[in-house]
């Protein structure tokens, strides 16, 4: 629906801009007070605002995608679709095989959405063929958490998934694969030698004694 509105508003905007240009280009000095070009221009401005509103989500996604795509794309938190709802219902009833079957059907039906593959990967039997297939599909998307899980599953199956198109995912995988350095033991500091005794300076006197007065004879 939004794509259709973009086409309609963009076409109308260009058409009214063309009418305004034609009307303003043919004005003679005797028709200087003609308001037809201003009318066309006002309609074109209104249609331009409507066109910008319809195209704003598209350009906003293109601009913010490299920054936010790693965190929001490939997220399977929201379950949509009849097959996924059936899979969720089967999981609640502890029928994981049926849940995996519905996830497989949903993945074949709509392979561009990650929810079915993530849900199927989490419900597949560990070490099974379906777990590896679901992990391969999950690794195609951009969610860092799910890609790390899929990478671990594929490595467990003896398969090297290779580098991911997203550098953020590769940095996360590299940080998890680095060896953890052992804790450095504390350094033993030898005890300090005793301080040498201080020498008294005879020129320093804290108290000055006065001789008692003598009685005069």
For each residue, the residues with C-beta under 8 A, 3 or more apart:
1: 4 5
2: 5 6 54 57
3: 6 7
4: 1 7 8
5: 1 2 8 9 54
6: 2 3 9 10 51 54 55 58
7: 3 4 10 11
8: 4 5 11 12
9: 5 6 12 13 47 50 51 54
10: 6 7 13 14 51 54 55
11: 7 8 14 15
12: 8 9 15 16 47
13: 9 10 16 17 44 47 48 50 51
14: 10 11 17 18
15: 11 12 18 19
16: 12 13 19 20 40 43 44 47
17: 13 14 20 21 44
18: 14 15 21 22
19: 15 16 22 23 40 44
20: 16 17 23 24 37 40 41 44
21: 17 18 24 25
22: 18 19 25 26
23: 19 20 26 27 34 36 37 40
24: 20 21 27 37 41
25: 21 22
26: 22 23
27: 23 24 31 32 34 37
28: 31 32
29: 32
30:
31: 27 28 34
32: 27 28 29
33:
34: 23 27 31 37
35: 38 39
36: 23 39 40
37: 20 23 24 27 34 40 41
38: 35 41 42
39: 35 36 42 43
40: 16 19 20 23 36 37 43 44
41: 20 24 37 38 44 45
42: 38 39 45 46
43: 16 39 40 46 47
44: 13 16 17 19 20 40 41 47 48
45: 41 42 48 49
46: 42 43 49 50
47: 9 12 13 16 43 44 50 51
48: 13 44 45 51 52
49: 45 46 52 53
50: 9 13 46 47 53 54
51: 6 9 10 13 47 48 54 55
52: 48 49 55 56
53: 49 50 56
54: 2 5 6 9 10 50 51 57
55: 6 10 51 52 58 59
56: 52 53 59 60
57: 2 54 60 61
58: 6 55 61 62
59: 55 56 62 63
60: 56 57 63 64
61: 57 58 64 65
62: 58 59 65
63: 59 60
64: 60 61 67 68 69
65: 61 62 68 69 73
66: 69
67: 64
68: 64 65 71 72
69: 64 65 66 72 73 142 166
70: 73 142 143 144 166 168 169
71: 68 143 144
72: 68 69 75
73: 65 69 70 141 142 143
74: 114 118 138 141 142 143 146 147
75: 72 78 114 143
76: 79 114 115 117 118 119 143 146
77:
78: 75 115
79: 76 84 85 88 115 119
80: 84 115
81: 84 85 106 110 115 116
82: 85 86
83: 86 87 102 103 105 106 109 116
84: 79 80 81 87 88 102 103 106 115 116 119
85: 79 81 82 88 89
86: 82 83 89 90 98 102
87: 83 84 90 91 98 99 100 102 103 106 116 119 120 123
88: 79 84 85 91 92 99 119
89: 85 86 92 93
90: 86 87 93 95 96 98 99 102
91: 87 88 94 95 96 99 123
92: 88 89
93: 89 90
94: 91
95: 90 91 98 99
96: 90 91 99 100 123 124 125
97: 100 101
98: 86 87 90 95 101 102
99: 87 88 90 91 95 96 102 103 119 120 123
100: 87 96 97 103 104 120 123 124 130
101: 97 98 104 105
102: 83 84 86 87 90 98 99 105 106
103: 83 84 87 99 100 106 107 116 117 119 120 123 134
104: 100 101 107 108 116 120 130
105: 83 101 102 108 109
106: 81 83 84 87 102 103 109 110 115 116
107: 103 104 110 111 116 117 120 134 137
108: 104 105 111
109: 83 105 106
110: 81 106 107 113 116
111: 107 108 137
112:
113: 110 116
114: 74 75 76 117 118 137 138 141 143 146
115: 76 78 79 80 81 84 106 118 119
116: 81 83 84 87 103 104 106 107 110 113 119 120
117: 76 103 107 114 120 121 134 137 138 141
118: 74 76 114 115 121 122 134 138 143 146
119: 76 79 84 87 88 99 103 115 116 122 123
120: 87 99 100 103 104 107 116 117 123 124 130 134
121: 117 118 124 131 134 135 138 146 149 150 153
122: 118 119
123: 87 91 96 99 100 103 119 120
124: 96 100 120 121 128 130 131 134
125: 96 128 130 131
126: 131
127: 131 156 157
128: 124 125 131 132
129: 132 133
130: 100 104 120 124 125 133 134
131: 121 124 125 126 127 128 134 135 153 157
132: 128 129 135 136 153 154 157 159
133: 129 130 136 137
134: 103 107 117 118 120 121 124 130 131 137 138 150
135: 121 131 132 138 139 149 150 151 153 154 157
136: 132 133 139 140 150 154 161
137: 107 111 114 117 133 134 140
138: 74 114 117 118 121 134 135 141 146 147 149 150
139: 135 136 147 150 151 154 161 164
140: 136 137
141: 73 74 114 117 138 146 147
142: 69 70 73 74 147 165 166 169
143: 70 71 73 74 75 76 114 118 146 147
144: 70 71 147 148 166 168 169 172
145: 148 149
146: 74 76 114 118 121 138 141 143 149 150
147: 74 138 139 141 142 143 144 150 151 164 166 169 172 173
148: 144 145 151 152 169 172 173 176
149: 121 135 138 145 146 152 153
150: 121 134 135 136 138 139 146 147 153 154 161
151: 135 139 147 148 154 155 161 173
152: 148 149 155 156
153: 121 131 132 135 149 150 156 157
154: 132 135 136 139 150 151 157 159 160 161
155: 151 152 158 159 160 161
156: 127 152 153
157: 127 131 132 135 153 154
158: 155
159: 132 154 155
160: 154 155
161: 136 139 150 151 154 155 164
162:
163: 170
164: 139 147 161 169 170 173
165: 142
166: 69 70 142 144 147 169 170
167: 170 171
168: 70 144 171 172
169: 70 142 144 147 148 164 166 172 173
170: 163 164 166 167 173 174
171: 167 168 174 175
172: 144 147 148 168 169 175 176
173: 147 148 151 164 169 170 176 177
174: 170 171 177 178
175: 171 172 178
176: 148 172 173
177: 173 174
178: 174 175
179:
180:
181:
182:
183:
184:
185:
186:
187:
188:
189:
190:
191:
192:
193:
194:
195:
196:
197:
198:
199:
200: 204
201: 204
202:
203:
204: 200 201
205: 208
206:
207:
208: 205
209:
210:
211:
212:
213:
214:
215:
216:
217:
